[in-house]
Amino acid sequence: MNRIVNNLLLFLKGVAMGSADVVPGVSGGTIAFITGIYETLLNSIKSVDLVALNYLKKFQIKAFWEHVNGNFLIVLVAGIATSFLSLSKVITYLLETHPIQLWSFFFGLIVISALMVLREIKQWNVSVFIAIIIGVAVAYFITAAVPAETPDEPWFLFIVGAIAICAMILPGISGSFIVLLFGKYEYMMNALNERRIVDLLIFAAGCAVGILSFARVISWLFKKYHNVTVGVLSGFMIGALNKVWPWKETIETYLDRHGEAKPLYEVNILPNEYLAKAGIEPHFLEAIGFAAGGFLIVLFIDRLSVWLKKD
């Protein structure tokens, strides 16, 4: 029974990671971190190595499966894939119809997540504080960058996939936002919704190459420089709040392939300025409520994880 419950919870964590990765500015890595599966995920990805390939060559399937922690990966990936296929349209719809409420929810989620990640720092020193500042600065710079216009060629989709997946496993750095910066967010969302298999496979191939390489680097940093690495990652999450701030003024737009104007460059503004500058009600009380909801969900997940570990 416990195994079924644990697999169900792992599947739901995958769903949550996938939902987060769909939104530009929110990281699936953040969800993995706050749900306590981040290092297990890195180690599982890292275990896809020459030893694993040797097991496959010898058709030692059971040894291969155990070596790569196959049960963990298959359940988690199933949750992520389910989320991508079923929730991508829902998230896209909410971004268009209820952006303030959705961004507020993620803002609250990331604030409490960053605070909880900071608990993982076992020893505070000058290096850790510098690491946090660097993480904040890097994430802020990335989220403040203006998306570019880029080609739709297969080679470029491969490169975007490889870079984006590295961001996806970093708490606070959104893989979807990296795709947006490279001008491919709408293109890939359409490919997902329209089931354009070739584009999806090319992007996935880039993701596979990127994640197998990058997971080893992050895993090594965790082992050698745990406190500094956690400091950088928490800084990433704090800096990423720039992107998920609910109230924004659009400075520059672009036309998508359907001829609709989409925001290209936005700046954060205060809620009391939003009606005058954006012409839309700020929904301040609703925003507070949704931010509190994100806050409470993370606290619930944390308490649930502690309870499950006791069992």
Secondary structure, 3 states (H helix, E strand, C coil): CHHHHHHHHHHHHHHHHHHHHHCCCCCHHHHHHHCCCHHHHHHHHHCCCHHHHHHHHCCCHHHHHHHCCHHHHHHHHHHHHHHHHHHHHHHHHHHHHCHHHHHHHHHHHHHHHHHHHHCCCCCCCHHHHHHHHHHHHHHHHHHHCCCCCCCCCHHHHHHHHHHHHHHHCCCCCCHHHHHHHCCCHHHHHHHHHCCCHHHHHHHHHHHHHHHHHHHHHHHHHHHHCHHHHHHHHHHHHHHCHHHHCCCEEEEEEEECCCCCEEEEEEEECCHHHHHHHHCCCCCHHHHHHHHHHHHHHHHHHHHHHHHHHHC
